[in-house]
Amino acid sequence: MKRSATPTTTPESLSTYIQARFDDFSRSQKDVAQYIVDHLDEVAFQTAEELARRASTSSSTVVRFSQALGFEGYPELQQSAREEYRRRHATAPVISGPGPVAPLFSLDQNEFETMLAADHVNVEDTARKVSRREVEAAVEAIATTPRLLVAGTDQMAFFASYLRHLLMLLDLRAEIVASPSQEALGRLSRIDDETLVVGLSAGRPHPLVVRAMKLARHRKAKTIAITDATLSEVAKLAQIRLYYSSNSPAYVRSHTALLSMVQALAYGVYARDADGYADRIKAFKLK
């Protein structure tokens, strides 16, 4: 016999119902419960897998938690979260300045809005998880290296080129390895212990980027990995690791957080000597 789609006793709200039963849950279920209560607006949009990752548990625990509340599964729990979300915002006035505002994304999203919402979550997720220590180390390494080499192929080639452009505005020179051309391989051959190698990857890294990172390690060069996978081979080979979120409902990965990270790194370098770099930017624009 299937469970009912809603708890047998309809609560005033999902949040109050969870709080009332909090002591009945297991330790892992309490992590899910606390996250839902604290981040109801996010739960209204997240998949079970996304919620599990945010609550540091498994998707099966999320499903069991839903069933423990009397729902048939997670979709029914999420529907209850959406109903509470609607009630909360139905009475929230649309005003400027501090105070309640209209929700950023509609629950009845079209594909365009769904993609924007995913990008918004990716940037927020990246900002929450990025290590300030790693960022400061990356900015220091970029600002002080005698020679910078950025490796990124396919779609990553654009971001490698953009990072080079931003640094050129600061009069910092960078070379790019974006394809296995003779010229690019020649740049790899010049890696030494005074070189900083930045490897960009999304998903499974390109063999050329892995080769650049391995060569850098062999020649004792400094290395930075900017990747969306903690188990990426590029990350394993790097001394400094910066991770970004690229979850997407579309047929391609989301690179919004990566673009933000590249721009933030360049701005971090600029902020070390804003007055000095401002003069360089003016001079560069006059060329």
PyMOL commands that set and color helices and strands:
alter all, ss='L'
color gray80, all
select helices_A, chain A and resi 14-20+22-24+27-38+40-43+48-54+59-68+74-90+111-129+132-144+155-168+182-189+207-218+233-237+256-272+274-286
alter helices_A, ss='H'
color red, helices_A
select strands_A, chain A and resi 147-151+174-177+195-201+222-227+240-243
alter strands_A, ss='S'
color yellow, strands_A
deselect
rebuild
show_as cartoon
